[in-house]
Every structure is written in structure tokens, then in C-alpha cells.
Amino acid sequence: MKKYIAVLVTLFGLSVATALADKKSGGTDTNLPPGQVEANYTKAIEGRTDGVLKALALTDAAAAAKVHAAVIAQYRALKAWHEANDAQLKAVKGDTNAVAQIRASLKTLHDGFLAKLGEVLTPAQVETVKDKLTYGKVQFTFGGYVAQYPALTEAQKQRVLELLKEAREEAMDGGSADEKTAVFQHYKGKINNYLSKQGLHPAKAKPKAEEGNEPGK
């Protein structure tokens, strides 16, 4: 158990470090000259894309070049989309139909990106890209649930994993690390509700002194 917790802590550290690096190197400091802002942003997304390619470890140079181009283009397309649409989304918040209409073009970007990746990568490799773009939150969060809910059945684990992967699909299109994290937080709420309806609750640490402790306190 100690070894497993250590692994979770390591994954959490890597996830947080990557997210913080994304936030700090996004090139959005308005106090800088436009040219420097663009240079910072280019450097940031090149670094993130390099991380994706390292995780894939492709031996085909042509395939690697296509993945590089697709990821860079997606980062830029998402940045442009959020700059053009975030204010509108905020203005119509709560109006499901209006939000869906605005986000329709975002889904087009999402699907087109995955289609490009699918031309040169296997499904498993596409999964790797998705994980890198969302800081490995699926694996880290799933590991946390398995540790917190030791009585999970295989079917329940599968449902938790499905919901986390749904979160990943949405988070991939986030305009910042904070937005991606917020998506996962929203889905964690769904997962918690699901597990509660299944009659499951997180395991609690055993009290040092059990005398006088009532169950559930």
C-alpha cells in the first residue's frame, strides 16, 4: 500500500508540475510586447508538443512530423477559438441550447484533430496523446478512486474509468490548465454521485484510538 501511495504522489507531482508549467509559459502576459507574447506562446506549445512526442517514442520520422504539426495546429486553433468564443459562452451561461450552438464548432475542431492523429497513430497511441494533453489526470484520478474505494467491483471500476475518459475528451478542448482541471472536478462530482447511489463511500483512515469512536464519526 505504501508503495502504491508513493506512486500516486509521484503522478500527482508530475501532473501538477506540468499544469503549472502550462499556466506559467502560456505567453499571455499583456505587459509584454506582442512579438514577445507570441514567442513565449510558441515556445510553450513546442515544449508541450515535445512532451507528447517523447511519450509516443515514434520511430517513423514522417509520422512524428505529422503528429507534431497536428498538435501544434490544435493548440493554436483552440487558443483562437477560446479568444473568439469564451466571452459569448459566459454571456449565455445557463442557456443549454445557446451553449451547444457555440460549442458545435469546438467539437468540429476536436473531431478533426483526432482524425488527423488517427491517420498515423494506433488507437492506443491516440490515447497517449489525450493523456498528455490532460496531464495524465485519468490515470491519477482513477488510481485515487481505487485506493479510496477498495470494494469497487470491476463493473464499477469500468464505469468510473468511462466517466474519467469522458472528462478527458472535454478537457482536451480547454483553453487553460485551470479549465481542464475544472472539467475533471465536474466529472468527479458525477462519479461521487454514482458511487453514492451504489451504496459506496470512501474508506476512512482507522482512528488511532478506537475507544469511544462511533461508526461514521
C-alpha positions, 0 to 999 in steps of 0.5 A, spaced: 500 500 500 505 504 501 508 503 495 502 504 491 501 511 495 508 513 493 506 512 486 500 516 486 504 522 489 509 521 484 503 522 478 500 527 482 507 531 482 508 530 475 501 532 473 501 538 477 508 540 475 506 540 468 499 544 469 503 549 472 508 549 467 502 550 462 499 556 466 506 559 467 509 559 459 502 560 456 505 567 453 499 571 455 502 576 459 499 583 456 505 587 459 509 584 454 510 586 447 506 582 442 512 579 438 514 577 445 507 574 447 507 570 441 514 567 442 513 565 449 506 562 446 510 558 441 515 556 445 510 553 450 506 549 445 513 546 442 515 544 449 508 541 450 508 538 443 515 535 445 512 532 451 507 528 447 512 526 442 517 523 447 511 519 450 509 516 443 517 514 442 515 514 434 520 511 430 517 513 423 520 520 422 514 522 417 509 520 422 512 524 428 512 530 423 505 529 422 503 528 429 507 534 431 504 539 426 497 536 428 498 538 435 501 544 434 495 546 429 490 544 435 493 548 440 493 554 436 486 553 433 483 552 440 487 558 443 483 562 437 477 559 438 477 560 446 479 568 444 473 568 439 468 564 443 469 564 451 466 571 452 459 569 448 459 562 452 459 566 459 454 571 456 449 565 455 451 561 461 445 557 463 442 557 456 443 549 454 441 550 447 445 557 446 451 553 449 451 547 444 450 552 438 457 555 440 460 549 442 458 545 435 464 548 432 469 546 438 467 539 437 468 540 429 475 542 431 476 536 436 473 531 431 478 533 426 484 533 430 483 526 432 482 524 425 488 527 423 492 523 429 488 517 427 491 517 420 498 515 423 497 513 430 494 506 433 488 507 437 492 506 443 497 511 441 491 516 440 490 515 447 497 517 449 496 523 446 489 525 450 493 523 456 498 528 455 494 533 453 490 532 460 496 531 464 495 524 465 489 526 470 485 519 468 490 515 470 491 519 477 484 520 478 482 513 477 488 510 481 485 515 487 478 512 486 481 505 487 485 506 493 479 510 496 474 505 494 477 498 495 470 494 494 469 497 487 467 491 483 470 491 476 463 493 473 464 499 477 471 500 476 469 500 468 464 505 469 468 510 473 474 509 468 468 511 462 466 517 466 474 519 467 475 518 459 469 522 458 472 528 462 478 527 458 475 528 451 472 535 454 478 537 457 482 536 451 478 542 448 480 547 454 483 553 453 487 553 460 490 548 465 485 551 470 479 549 465 481 542 464 482 541 471 475 544 472 472 539 467 475 533 471 472 536 478 465 536 474 466 529 472 468 527 479 462 530 482 458 525 477 462 519 479 461 521 487 454 521 485 454 514 482 458 511 487 453 514 492 447 511 489 451 504 489 451 504 496 459 506 496 463 511 500 470 512 501 474 508 506 476 512 512 483 512 515 482 507 522 482 512 528 488 511 532 484 510 538 478 506 537 475 507 544 469 511 544 469 512 536 462 511 533 461 508 526 461 514 521 464 519 526 
